[in-house]
Amino acid sequence: MSQQEVDVEFQLTASHLESALDEIARRDKHIAAALEKVGYPEERRMHEPSFEHFLRIIVGQQLSTKAAATIFGRVEAALQGDFQPERVLALSDEELRALGLSRQKIAYARGLSQAVLEESLVPSALAELPDDEVMAQITRLKGFGRWSAEMFLLFSLGRPDVWPADDLAIQAGLHRIKNMRKRPDRKRTDAVAKPWRPYRGAVAIFVWHYYSNAPM
């Protein structure tokens, strides 16, 4: 994969989602029925690859969308909208805790800031790397596991075949779409998605859409 040329354009556009899901629906009756029920998802492009985006991922870990937005708003105000690693490092632990960051997230934010300053992570360069190398660079950072890297690949880079099999909402959505007896684990979730290559990113976004919008 690392020898292949990388398409740096964001690929999970609204038109790609529709064409990919139409193709999958022709192969999979469960996806076809689910698509009939809730329709196509909207394009979900978050942010350009940047220090700010990675800081946003740290803030949002294990929080509701609303709580994450509130805390990130405080961080943005403290930095005066200037998302530079030096500015984060200049804030004391007490100041960061007052914004709503836990001790663990403060350590992650400082590690991220140091990595960007030392250029062991160059966010703007990640778009030129294949998925496996992006995953390797991100998961080297303290506080960034596989799930965080997959979210970056999907919503910042728009990579079309990323499949976050550990995501609980993906597992719960598949449970309902596929009429499974119990919620699938990572291994089963991966196996179910294998026939959907190379469109698993579109299906992931659709499964989240279904999970949020389909009547129980």
C-alpha positions as a printed Julia matrix, in Angstrom:
216×3 Matrix{Float64}:
   0.0     0.0    0.0
   2.76    2.44   0.84
   4.1     2.02  -2.7
   0.8     3.17  -4.25
   0.09    6.72  -5.29
  -2.18    8.41  -2.76
  -5.23   10.45  -3.79
  -4.92   13.52  -1.56
  -8.42   14.81  -2.39
 -11.21   14.32   0.16
 -13.1    11.37  -1.34
 -16.09   10.84   0.98
 -18.15   13.52  -0.73
 -21.96   13.43  -0.9
 -21.83   12.1   -4.48
 -19.36    9.36  -3.51
 -21.52    8.33  -0.56
 -24.56    7.97  -2.8
 -22.84    6.04  -5.59
 -20.98    3.79  -3.14
 -24.11    2.99  -1.15
 -26.09    2.32  -4.34
 -23.4    -0.19  -5.34
 -23.41   -1.87  -1.91
 -27.23   -1.96  -1.84
 -27.19   -3.93  -5.1
 -25.05   -6.57  -3.38
 -26.55   -6.54   0.11
 -30.29   -6.73   0.78
 -29.93   -5.56   4.38
 -28.15   -2.36   3.36
 -30.75   -1.86   0.62
 -33.6    -2.13   3.15
 -31.85    0.17   5.61
 -31.16    2.74   2.87
 -34.84    2.67   1.94
 -35.71    3.38   5.57
 -33.41    6.33   6.37
 -32.03    7.59   3.06
 -28.49    8.76   2.33
 -26.26   10.31   4.98
 -24.9    13.81   4.58
 -21.27   14.49   3.8
 -19.33   14.69   7.07
 -16.14   16.61   6.47
 -14.65   17.89   9.72
 -11.47   19.89   9.36
  -8.36   20.16   7.27
  -5.4    18.22   8.78
  -4.03   20.57  11.43
  -2.8    20.89  14.99
  -6.23   22.31  15.86
  -7.97   19.16  14.58
  -5.78   16.86  16.68
  -6.36   19.04  19.74
 -10.09   18.8   19.07
  -9.84   14.98  19.0
  -8.16   15.0   22.42
 -10.79   17.29  23.92
 -13.64   15.18  22.52
 -12.46   11.79  23.78
 -15.1    10.09  25.96
 -17.36   13.16  25.98
 -20.73   13.95  24.46
 -20.68   16.2   21.4
 -22.18   19.06  23.43
 -19.7    18.79  26.31
 -16.76   18.53  23.91
 -17.91   21.64  22.03
 -18.22   23.6   25.3
 -14.73   22.7   26.49
 -13.17   23.23  23.08
 -14.77   26.68  22.98
 -13.0    27.51  26.24
  -9.69   26.24  24.85
 -10.16   28.33  21.71
 -10.86   31.43  23.81
  -7.79   30.81  26.0
  -5.63   30.53  22.87
  -7.39   33.58  21.35
  -8.12   31.45  18.29
  -4.41   31.0   17.6
  -3.89   27.24  17.52
  -0.13   27.0   17.85
   1.59   24.32  19.95
   3.71   26.97  21.7
   0.56   28.62  23.03
  -0.73   25.34  24.5
   2.63   24.65  26.16
   2.64   28.17  27.63
  -0.56   27.44  29.59
  -0.05   25.95  33.06
  -1.69   22.7   34.14
  -3.94   24.73  36.45
  -5.08   26.94  33.55
  -5.79   23.9   31.36
  -7.69   22.15  34.16
  -9.79   25.3   34.62
 -10.81   25.0   30.94
 -12.17   21.5   31.64
  -9.3    19.24  30.58
  -8.5    16.23  32.74
  -4.92   15.55  33.87
  -4.7    12.78  31.27
  -5.88   15.04  28.45
  -3.44   17.76  29.55
  -0.61   15.22  29.18
  -1.93   14.22  25.73
  -2.2    17.88  24.64
   1.36   18.59  25.76
   2.66   15.47  23.99
   0.83   16.49  20.8
   2.22   20.03  21.02
   5.76   18.74  21.48
   5.41   16.3   18.55
   4.24   19.08  16.22
   7.02   21.43  17.37
   9.63   18.72  16.82
   7.99   17.79  13.49
   7.69   14.14  14.44
   4.07   14.82  13.45
   3.36   17.16  10.52
  -0.44   17.25  10.19
  -0.48   18.89   6.76
   1.76   16.14   5.33
  -0.51   13.26   6.37
  -2.77   13.69   3.33
   0.09   12.49   1.13
   0.55    9.21   3.03
  -1.33    5.92   2.57
  -3.78    4.82   5.25
  -1.42    2.44   7.05
   1.32    5.07   7.4
  -1.17    7.69   8.64
  -2.38    5.14  11.19
   1.19    4.4   12.32
   2.11    8.08  12.74
  -1.02    8.95  14.71
  -1.0     5.93  17.02
   2.59    6.72  18.03
   1.19    9.76  19.83
   0.24    9.25  23.47
  -3.54    9.31  23.79
  -4.26    8.47  20.14
  -5.36    4.89  19.53
  -6.68    3.13  16.47
 -10.16    4.68  16.79
  -8.8     8.25  16.86
  -6.68    7.52  13.78
  -9.69    6.04  11.96
 -11.78    9.14  12.74
  -9.01   11.32  11.3
  -8.77    9.16   8.17
 -12.52    9.29   7.61
 -13.45   12.85   8.5
 -10.3    14.86   7.83
  -8.78   12.97   4.9
 -11.97   11.36   3.53
 -10.37    7.98   2.9
 -12.96    5.69   1.26
 -12.19    2.25   2.73
 -11.64    2.9    6.45
 -13.73    0.67   8.71
 -13.79    1.45  12.49
 -14.75   -2.02  13.67
 -14.22   -1.16  17.36
 -16.76    1.68  17.3
 -19.71    0.78  19.53
 -22.26    2.66  17.41
 -21.04    0.83  14.29
 -21.47   -2.49  16.1
 -24.92   -1.52  17.42
 -26.02   -0.25  14.0
 -24.91   -3.46  12.28
 -26.72   -5.46  14.95
 -29.97   -3.78  13.88
 -29.34   -3.59  10.12
 -28.32   -7.25   9.86
 -30.89   -8.53  12.38
 -28.16  -10.23  14.41
 -28.93  -12.09  17.63
 -26.36  -10.05  19.55
 -24.11   -7.07  18.96
 -21.07   -8.17  16.93
 -17.56   -7.91  18.34
 -14.64   -6.45  16.39
 -13.83   -9.73  14.63
 -17.43  -10.27  13.49
 -17.82   -6.6   12.5
 -14.7    -6.87  10.32
 -15.94  -10.09   8.72
 -19.36   -8.63   7.88
 -17.74   -5.61   6.21
 -15.24   -7.53   4.08
 -17.55   -7.79   1.01
 -18.07   -4.03   1.1
 -14.49   -3.2    0.11
 -13.46   -0.69  -1.25
 -16.47    1.32   0.01
 -16.37    0.58   3.75
 -15.9     4.24   4.67
 -19.2     5.12   3.0
 -20.91    2.21   4.77
 -19.47    3.3    8.13
 -20.94    6.79   7.69
 -24.24    5.21   6.65
 -24.32    2.87   9.67
 -23.83    5.85  12.02
 -26.62    7.65  10.14
 -28.9     4.62  10.49
 -28.08    4.18  14.18
 -29.02    7.81  14.88
 -32.12    8.06  12.7
 -33.83    4.7   12.25
 -36.84    4.07  14.53
 -36.22    1.36  17.1
